[in-house]
């Protein structure tokens, strides 16, 4: 039997041709479901009406939640763009696929989710932000850099949402989305759905918002939010000295921290409401195409955003604002939709979707398939999702307070350690804003020991010896600056 270490070495040595052309037989006799996988960039789980947020306006997604499996404790294993996206595409953890920081190239060495669905006879398409090629944020991505997706309207990375570019399939001439890019990308997605009504398809739609810049949503949506009336979460500090200063030149960097938090949250919510309208358009397109009953629709994000909570900005943190993501799965063929407490993690998404569609995996993956639980309603208990930051870089570099850490998120608890030992322990049921670190409280020794054991088991399973970040950067030969950041090339 091939063990995990041998499997990693084998897949690292093989090329794309080692898995191309293998025929996978669909395991179901019913028409195979379509997949529409919609994910935003940096949308935290609490920034939705259905999640109890009194300020943000997301009526279409709130309605979607009423028809969906709502994974309340969905998390992003490594809450930063490229590592999370690589795990979604491969079903692997970062120390296997090798992407632990942004803007580096992911080789097509292991079968991707697109490869699996291609071999099962699906049409596969990708629209929007990619962020896995790593050879320039505006550079043309050739077919071999697309991880098997056949239809392609994408760009490596841009957050200029009102002057946004993309490449259309194999045309090397760059094109421009009209207006606010999420609307035009959504239009392209609805056209893809209409075009593929007679053959099963898997479509990924990747939006750039609500990732900053926060103040660039269309005016219609910005007018919906008055910063002065927004309710700041209680974990946004009162004292300005409790904030990590924002990077000079970033939006409203010169404002008092709580005022800045209100201003950027207002812009962030405006992006959220714009994307909510896009979700409504997608639901209408699927329904009008007559595909609603046989389409698996996913709404999620790659990771969250701190937005001033705990005095922090952006991502790469273990806190729920950064690590917990919305995850709605609508599939009318399944009964029992509702809130799911079991944590689901980014590497779990590939095997779960393959399992629901009856598509075989071309190689073993590290994520867990929850397809059987979705069908039966028998959800595992006492499970833990691994959380990690392998290398502090960018706006969360070591110089700005970032650090390496590992942890777990269970149905109830968040626990993390850094290189110096145990760091945080939160009871998310009694302390949803994670303001009371139980490591400092007596009487929690047994709980801490249990969670520490789960962390150690996860590290063993993922072959993680928990080293300093530069060990991993050096392992894959990435070239970074003194802050651990790969230079962006446009």
Buried (B, 14 or more C-beta within 10 A) or exposed (E): EEEEEEBBEBBEEBEBEBBBEEEBEBEEEEEBBBBBBBBBBBBBBBBBBBBEBEBBBBBBBBBBBEBBBBBBBBBBBBBBBBBBBBBBBBBBBBBBBBBBBBBBBBBBBBBBBBBBBBBBBBBBBBBBBBBBBBBBBBBBBEEEBBBBBBBBBBBBBBBEBEEBBBBBEEEEEEEEBEEBBBBBBBBBBBEBBEBBEEEBBBBBBBBBBBBBBBBBBBEEBBEBBEBEEBEBBEBBBEEEEEBBEBEEEBBBEEBEBBBBBBBBBBBBBBBBBBBBBBBBBBBEBBEEBEBBEBBBBBBBBBBBBBBBBBBBBBBBBBBBBBBBBBBBBBBBEBEEBEEBEBBBBBBBBBBBBBBBBBBBBBBEBBBBBBBEBBBEEEBEEEBBBBBBBBBBBBBBBBEBBBBBBBBBBBBEBBBBBBEEEBBBBBBBEEBBBBEEEBBEEEEBEEBBEBBBEBBBEBBEEBEBEBBBBBEBBEEEEBEBEEBBBBEEEE
